[in-house]
Amino acid sequence: MIKENPYMPIEARLEELIEETPTIKTLVLAPKEPIEFRAGQFMQLTYPGIGEAPFTPSSNPNQPQRQEFTILKVGKVTDKLHDVRPGETLGLRGAFGKGYPIDKFYGKEILLVGGGVGLAPLRALMYALFNEIDKFPRISIKYGARSPNELLFAGQYKKWRSMAKVDFTETVDAPVNSWQGNVGVVTTLLDNIDIDIKNAYVVSCGPPVMLKFVTQKCLGLGFTPSQIYLSMNRKMSCGIGVCGRCNIGPYYLCKDGPDMCYEKIMKYDNVF
Ligand SMILES: Cc1cc2nc3c(=O)[nH]c(=O)nc-3n(C[C@H](O)[C@H](O)[C@H](O)COP(=O)(O)OP(=O)(O)OC[C@H]3O[C@@H](n4cnc5c(N)ncnc54)[C@H](O)[C@@H]3O)c2cc1C
């Protein structure tokens, strides 16, 4: 729920800092007051004195009193966020955006396709789907990272694979000698995929070029544009549909997204 003054952050204490990969860390935050969010909604995370940036929680939406943000270090704010120490205070405002339309997914097979740090927003969706697993015939998760040491949440794969109705497969672009798993970009995991396409939705989160190829591949497999949801985590500023920095056609990604049905945006030329 957005506070009365949407620009005023809520203080949040860093409880734990988890080193996921050489460039990605998870910040476990305890906000001063619980912040409700739906999977796919995002928050603006402030490093005092430096600035704020948007991130989608990677944690279970059932836990409004404890949010996890899984953050790739790319620049000014994320550099600082990688150096925060437990006990320090950051700011959170949100949640913003619509989140994934989970009710619409009931009764359907769900295919999640993630790339790199894109598995972070998808993990919140996975938890939300797992919370109501009886409502879904099957959940298939396909994930790609550049190299084995860049695989995110690797310690959880065994558990996810052991769950009834869930299948999780990962691949890497560039293997090392000891790697015995799949090699190739994430779309190679969609070749010969065992899924009832007419009765399924696909949700993808990752870099724009990956979203483009996943979309093309899914259309080729027979998914219709209305069955494809893309997490458009591109640059945005205000988070509340005012500044227009994140527009695609008439849509404000911060307000109408960031997860958009491809059917709605496919006619605009700045989708990917
Ligand atoms: C809704 C939403 C959810 C997001 N969720 C996550 C998340 O869960 N985990 C995560 O690691 N990141 C996420 N991001 C991206 C994150 O917001 C940016 O990486 C961050 O804003 C960069 O800030 P910075 O000050 O460190 O980088 P800057 O110093 O501003 O920029 C450094 C470099 O990163 C590029 N960059 C900045 N923002 C983005 C962006 N949004 N997309 C692509 N490139 C960018 C710049 O062009 C520049 O090349 C999300 C973005 C959005 C809009």
The ligand as a MOL file (V3000), in Angstrom:
LIG
                    3D

  0  0  0     0  0            999 V3000
M  V30 BEGIN CTAB
M  V30 COUNTS 53 58 0 0 0
M  V30 BEGIN ATOM
M  V30 1 C 10.7070 -1.9590 -11.6630 0
M  V30 2 C 12.1910 -2.2520 -11.5900 0
M  V30 3 C 12.6240 -3.3290 -10.8340 0
M  V30 4 C 13.9940 -3.6120 -10.7480 0
M  V30 5 N 14.3970 -4.6780 -9.9740 0
M  V30 6 C 15.7080 -4.9410 -9.8630 0
M  V30 7 C 16.1530 -6.0260 -9.0460 0
M  V30 8 O 15.3590 -6.7570 -8.4390 0
M  V30 9 N 17.4850 -6.2270 -8.9570 0
M  V30 10 C 18.4070 -5.4410 -9.6230 0
M  V30 11 O 19.6090 -5.6740 -9.4960 0
M  V30 12 N 18.0020 -4.4270 -10.4130 0
M  V30 13 C 16.7000 -4.1510 -10.5360 0
M  V30 14 N 16.2960 -3.0930 -11.3150 0
M  V30 15 C 17.3320 -2.2640 -11.9880 0
M  V30 16 C 17.8600 -1.2340 -11.0010 0
M  V30 17 O 16.8410 -0.3030 -10.6940 0
M  V30 18 C 19.0740 -0.4810 -11.6110 0
M  V30 19 O 20.1320 -1.3760 -11.7590 0
M  V30 20 C 19.4940 0.6660 -10.7150 0
M  V30 21 O 18.5320 1.7030 -10.8100 0
M  V30 22 C 20.8530 1.2070 -11.1060 0
M  V30 23 O 21.1330 2.2940 -10.2480 0
M  V30 24 P 22.6190 2.8110 -10.0530 0
M  V30 25 O 22.5200 4.1850 -9.4460 0
M  V30 26 O 23.4460 1.8100 -9.3110 0
M  V30 27 O 23.1650 2.8690 -11.5180 0
M  V30 28 P 23.4820 4.1700 -12.4050 0
M  V30 29 O 24.7600 4.7850 -11.8740 0
M  V30 30 O 22.2640 5.0380 -12.5230 0
M  V30 31 O 23.7050 3.4730 -13.8040 0
M  V30 32 C 24.7290 2.5140 -14.0310 0
M  V30 33 C 24.4620 1.7600 -15.3140 0
M  V30 34 O 23.2750 0.9640 -15.1960 0
M  V30 35 C 22.3510 1.3350 -16.2120 0
M  V30 36 N 21.0180 1.2400 -15.6150 0
M  V30 37 C 20.5050 2.0240 -14.6530 0
M  V30 38 N 19.2370 1.6540 -14.3700 0
M  V30 39 C 18.9460 0.6290 -15.1860 0
M  V30 40 C 17.7920 -0.1920 -15.3850 0
M  V30 41 N 16.6480 -0.0240 -14.7300 0
M  V30 42 N 17.8810 -1.1580 -16.3190 0
M  V30 43 C 19.0050 -1.3430 -17.0240 0
M  V30 44 N 20.1250 -0.6120 -16.8730 0
M  V30 45 C 20.0870 0.3580 -15.9730 0
M  V30 46 C 22.7380 2.7390 -16.6200 0
M  V30 47 O 22.3260 3.0300 -17.9350 0
M  V30 48 C 24.2330 2.6760 -16.4940 0
M  V30 49 O 24.8090 2.0620 -17.6150 0
M  V30 50 C 14.9490 -2.8050 -11.4340 0
M  V30 51 C 14.4950 -1.7340 -12.2090 0
M  V30 52 C 13.1370 -1.4530 -12.2740 0
M  V30 53 C 12.6780 -0.2820 -13.0810 0
M  V30 END ATOM
M  V30 BEGIN BOND
M  V30 1 1 1 2
M  V30 2 1 2 3
M  V30 3 2 2 52
M  V30 4 2 3 4
M  V30 5 1 4 5
M  V30 6 1 4 50
M  V30 7 2 5 6
M  V30 8 1 6 7
M  V30 9 1 6 13
M  V30 10 2 7 8
M  V30 11 1 7 9
M  V30 12 1 9 10
M  V30 13 2 10 11
M  V30 14 1 10 12
M  V30 15 2 12 13
M  V30 16 1 13 14
M  V30 17 1 14 15
M  V30 18 1 14 50
M  V30 19 1 15 16
M  V30 20 1 16 17
M  V30 21 1 16 18
M  V30 22 1 18 19
M  V30 23 1 18 20
M  V30 24 1 20 21
M  V30 25 1 20 22
M  V30 26 1 22 23
M  V30 27 1 23 24
M  V30 28 2 24 25
M  V30 29 1 24 26
M  V30 30 1 24 27
M  V30 31 1 27 28
M  V30 32 2 28 29
M  V30 33 1 28 30
M  V30 34 1 28 31
M  V30 35 1 31 32
M  V30 36 1 32 33
M  V30 37 1 33 34
M  V30 38 1 33 48
M  V30 39 1 34 35
M  V30 40 1 35 36
M  V30 41 1 35 46
M  V30 42 1 36 37
M  V30 43 1 36 45
M  V30 44 2 37 38
M  V30 45 1 38 39
M  V30 46 1 39 40
M  V30 47 2 39 45
M  V30 48 1 40 41
M  V30 49 2 40 42
M  V30 50 1 42 43
M  V30 51 2 43 44
M  V30 52 1 44 45
M  V30 53 1 46 47
M  V30 54 1 46 48
M  V30 55 1 48 49
M  V30 56 2 50 51
M  V30 57 1 51 52
M  V30 58 1 52 53
M  V30 END BOND
M  V30 END CTAB
M  END
